[in-house]
Amino acid sequence: MQSVMITGVSTGIGWGATKILIGHGFRVFGSVRKQADADRLTQEFGDAFAAVFFDVTNEKDVYAAAGKVREQLNGETLFGLVNNAGIAVPAPLMHQPIADFRKQIEVNLIGQLIVTQAFLPLLGTDSALLGKPGRIVNISSVAGKNGSPFLGAYAASKHGLEGFSESLRRELMLYGIDVIIVGPGPIATPIWDKADQIDLSPYQHTDYIQAALGFQKYALKNGRNGYPPEKVGEVILHALTTPKPRVRYAVIPGNPIVQMIQQYLPKRVIDWVIARNLGFKPRR
């Protein structure tokens, strides 16, 4: 049985990927932070799922988890690593506390490097292990290519992850380890329930409050109407198993023709559309 390590599997894309991979005969090591989540997932997925406990920003715990996974691999390589764990910390950049911005980068970018470094030996940089080199799938976002208002910190982390993945892919050619990016659009996950509870009161007396409230309503509606997380899980499965994967897969609901038009529109035109929809008018 081939084994894959997935970070952040308690809900959302990580859960969807776990479900799809186990359904196709893989064993999944999934990172969680709570015992209750480990118990629930073990009951749901059975013996093909093994919970490992760590926060991606805790280097000591990540390396300890990698050691436990190594023990269970019995001298063989890991088939794949899916760097999925992440958060969104929304705010207008002009007013966002630096600590919040730092947390966003710490979890979504530095945490990915910590996990990658810890598990690379199991993917094949350790020549003592038996088996073919594994693959890394990094979960980016449409925000990795396009920055939306009020999601600047998130967009920065995902733009960073795209560049990180590009450099990593080229460096790991030395070991035969491939790196693939999956960039989802809106996915119907419990994250939107959390988004509905975001407190915008700190920005109540800023020029952004009305636009932020409108954007929040739009994002909630768009997200809840997105693809189910299993859809991304299917793309992750493909990225891990197809003989010749692309370097990046977009998973974006909606009309592909509209998406193509948006992709090739001049940035200034997109700026104008966003400003009009949010009611941005120059103060002078």
N, C-alpha and C positions, 0 to 999 in steps of 0.2 A: 504493500500500500504506500503510495507516494504521499509526502507530507508537505503542508504549506503553513507558514506562519502569517497570521493576519492580526494587525493591531486594531484595537477599538471595535470589538465585535458585539458589544452589549445590545446595540440597536443599529438601525440605519444601514448604510452601505456595508459595513463590516458584517452585520448579521446576514444581509442578503448574500454576500459573497460566501459566507460560511455555509449557508443553506445550499447554494448552488454547487459548491465544490464537494461537499459531503454527498450530495445527490449524485455526483459523478465519480464516486469511489475514492475520494481523497480523505486523508486524515487532516484535520485542521487543529493547529495550536492557535488559540485565540487569546489576545490580551484583554483582561478586564481589571477593574479596580475594586470591585465589590464582590464579596462572597455570594450575596444573593443573586447577582448576575451569573456567576459561575454555576451555581446550582440550577438556575432556570435553564441555561443553555445546555448543560449536561443532560437534564431531563428531556429537553427538546430534541437534541441531536444524538444522544447516546454515546457509545464507546468511540465513535469516530471523532469526537470532539474532546480536546484536552485544554482546560483553562490554565493560563499562566497569568500571574499577577504582577503588573507594573504600570507605572505612569511613564510615558515616553520621555519625560524630562528628568527622570531619576536614573542617572547613569548606573549607579550601583545595582539597583533592582533589575534594570534591563539586562545587564551582563549576567546576573544571577539566573534570570529566566532563560537566557541563551544557554547557560550551562545545563539547566534541567532539560531543555529540548535536546541538546547534544546527547545526553544520557539515553533518551528515548529513541534516538535515531539509530543507535547500535552501530556506529561507524559509517553510516551512509550520509550522503548529502541531503540537504533540504531542497525540495523541488522548487519552492518559490517563497518569496517574502512579499507581502502586500502591506505597504505603508499607508494605512487608512486613517489612523487616529488623528483627530483635529478638532478645532473649535472655531467659532466665529465671534469676534469681539467688535460689534458695530459701534460707530460714533462718527460724527464729523471730525475730520483730522485736525481742524483748527482748535478744537476743544478737547480732544481725547487725552486723558491722562497718560503720561509716558509709561507708567507702570502697566497700563492695559495694553498699550501697543507692544511693549516688551514681552508681555505674556503671550500675545498672539504669535509673535515670531518664535518665541521659545518653544511653544507646543507644536506649531505647524511646520517649522523649518529645522530648528536645532534638534528637536526631538526625533525628526526623521533621520538625521545624521547619526544620532546616538544609536538608534535601533539598527540602522544599516551597518554601522561599524561593528556592532555586537554580533550580528548574524552573518556577516560576510564569510567568516571561516566555514560556517555550515553550508553556505551556498557554493563553496568550491575553492576559496582562496587557501584553505588548508588542504594540501595535496595528500594528506594521510587518509582523508575520507574517501570512501568508494562511491562511485556514481557520477553521472554527468553534472556539469555546473548548473545551478538553478537560475531562476530569473527573478528580477525585482519589478514589481508593479507599484508605481507611486500614484496615489490618488490626488490629482490636482482638482481643477474646477474650470468652469467658463471664466471665473475670475482670474485664472492664470493667464488669460489672453486679453481680458477686458476689465477695467476697473469701474465699479459702480459707485455713485455717491454713497457716503455713510458706511461703506465697506472697504475703505482704503487700507486699513491694517490687514484685513483678510486678503485683499487683492495683492498686497505687498508680499505676504507669506506665500501665496500661490504662484505669483510671478517668480519669486525666489526659488520655489520648488521646481518650476519648469527649467530654470537655468541649472540648478543643482543636478537635476536628472540628466540633462544634456551632457554636462561634464562627466558625471559618474558613468554614464553609458560608454563614453569614449575611453575613460580610464580602465574600465573593467573588461574591455576587449582583450586585455592581457590574460584574463582568466577564463574567457568564454562565457562570462555572466552578462546576460542582456538586461537592459533597463527600459521599461515601457511606461509611458504616462497614460493614465485614463483621466479624462477631464469631463466630469458630469455637469449637466445643467441642473435645473430644479428636480429634486428627488423627493418623493412623498415619504418623509421620515418624521419621527418624533421631534426632530430639531425645530420644526415649525411651531410646535406647542411651546417650546422654550422661547422662541422668537416673539410669540404673542405676549409673553410676560416681561419682555425687556422694558425696563424703566427709562423713559425718555425725559423724566422730570429734571435731570441735571442740565438739560439743554432748553428748559422751558423759557428762559429769558434770552435766548440767542436768536439770531436771525434765521436759524435753520429749523426751528421747531415744527412749523406747519408742514414744510417739505418732508421732514423726517417722519412725521405721523402718516403722511400720504404714502411715502415709500414703504413704510412698515406694512400698511394694508395691502399694497400691491405685491410685496414680497411674500406675504402670508398666502394670499390667493394663488399666486404663481407656484409657490412651493407645494402646497397641498394638492395641486392639480398635476404635479410632475410624475415622472416615471416611478414605478415601484422599485425598491432597492434591489430586488432580484434581477432587474434589467441590467443594472451595473454589474451584478455578480456574474451574469452571463458573458459580459464583455471581459471581465477579469479572467474568467475561465479561458476564453479564447486567447487572450494575451499571454497566458501562461502555457498554453498547449499547442497553438498553431505553429507549424514549422518555421514560418517566416513572418513574424509579427511586424506590424507597423511600429514606428517609434511613438506614436500618439493616437489615441482613440477618443473622439468626442462622443458623449452620450447625452444628446440634447433633445428634449421633446419638442414637438411643434413641426411646422411645415419646413422641410429642408430647403425649399426655394427661398423662403423668407430669411432663413438663417444665412444662406449664401449671400443674399442681397445685403444683409446687415454686416456680414464679414468684410465685404468689399466697399461699403460706403466710406467716404472720407471721414476721418475722425471728427472734423469740425462740424460735419452734418449731424453726426451722432450726438455731439455735444449740444447742438441746437435743439434737437428733439428732446433730449433729457431735460434741458433747461426749461423748455416750454411745458413739458409734462409736470415738472416739479414747481413751476411758478417762480423760477429764478429770474429776477430782474436786477440789473445793475443798480446799486444804490446811488450812483452819480451819473 
